[in-house]
């Protein structure tokens, strides 16, 4: 079965929202490293939806970050603050997943929920405009 580009974009947007919900469950259980991971992936899935919608198909996480920055942050389609948040989560997700003795806490993690929810909403609005 082949999916249309629109189907893939919608799938990624739904994954972004579901993954944000997963992050909330993990935060409620004080699983901070896993919460950062899910927050990053919630943003990543939304970014991928936006890139796919624009016929951009990065093959790596770093490629997605670069394409997002080049096409949507630098052009000010998406406010710069969201590029910084996405980059921070990209770095933290790697630290939380791969570095030894690196642990997050509520003070670092909880402030990211509102911006990630806003980013997903902004991306959804931008996709609807195109």
ZIGIDA-V614896 format. One record per residue. RES is the residue in one letter. NEAR is the number of other ideal C-beta (glycine too) atoms within 12 Angstrom. Layout:
res:RES near:NEAR
res:RES near:NEAR
//
This chain:
res:X near:4
res:X near:6
res:X near:12
res:X near:12
res:X near:20
res:X near:16
res:X near:16
res:X near:23
res:X near:32
res:X near:23
res:X near:21
res:X near:34
res:X near:34
res:X near:20
res:X near:26
res:X near:36
res:X near:28
res:X near:20
res:X near:32
res:X near:34
res:X near:23
res:X near:26
res:X near:37
res:X near:25
res:X near:16
res:X near:28
res:X near:29
res:X near:17
res:X near:15
res:X near:16
res:X near:23
res:X near:27
res:X near:30
res:X near:26
res:X near:38
res:X near:39
res:X near:30
res:X near:38
res:X near:45
res:X near:40
res:X near:35
res:X near:42
res:X near:49
res:X near:37
res:X near:37
res:X near:47
res:X near:48
res:X near:37
res:X near:39
res:X near:42
res:X near:35
res:X near:31
res:X near:32
res:X near:26
res:X near:14
res:X near:23
res:X near:18
res:X near:23
res:X near:12
res:X near:13
res:X near:26
res:X near:17
res:X near:20
res:X near:32
res:X near:32
res:X near:23
res:X near:29
res:X near:40
res:X near:28
res:X near:19
res:X near:25
res:X near:33
res:X near:26
res:X near:15
res:X near:16
res:X near:14
res:X near:24
res:X near:35
res:X near:20
res:X near:17
res:X near:18
res:X near:34
res:X near:30
res:X near:21
res:X near:34
res:X near:44
res:X near:26
res:X near:27
res:X near:40
res:X near:31
res:X near:21
res:X near:29
res:X near:33
res:X near:20
res:X near:22
res:X near:31
res:X near:21
res:X near:13
res:X near:15
res:X near:9
res:X near:8
res:X near:18
res:X near:19
res:X near:32
res:X near:17
res:X near:19
res:X near:9
res:X near:22
res:X near:34
res:X near:22
res:X near:20
res:X near:35
res:X near:28
res:X near:18
res:X near:28
res:X near:41
res:X near:26
res:X near:23
res:X near:40
res:X near:40
res:X near:23
res:X near:32
res:X near:39
res:X near:27
res:X near:19
res:X near:29
res:X near:30
res:X near:16
res:X near:12
res:X near:19
//
